Amino acid sequence: MDERRSEERIEVSLETVWDGTGSKRLSARITDLSEGGCFVDTTGEAQIGERLTVRIELPDAGCLELTGEVAHEWRPIGFGLRFIDLSDEQREQLRSFLTSLKGPNDPVPATLR
């Protein structure tokens, strides 16, 4: 598969729940995260192009609720989600969280500034 991401991905292990068209909330884990999207490790099925919402539990006891579109799927492992329609507040919260994951001595890519 060709690499089409423009943002740096950060490996994570974050608990999440997600729901899509006509589905109930399903538990999952986010295994990589960037400003543009994430990989959702789940046994639940989502269709390419489906819009859904992920609610990411942050280590500081907060949460980040983001809407995305399924960009690719790897059954039964999970799917890649491309974030869409993020508000300025959601984008800033995501950037801040990603910056905190990088640590104080790591350079922050221009896409995260």
Protein Blocks (a to p, Z undefined) as FASTA:
>chain_A
ZZfbfbdcdddddddddddehiacdddddfbdcfkbccdddfbdcdehiacddddddfkl
pacddddddfbdcdfkbccdddehiafklmmmmmmmmmmmnopmbccdfklZZ
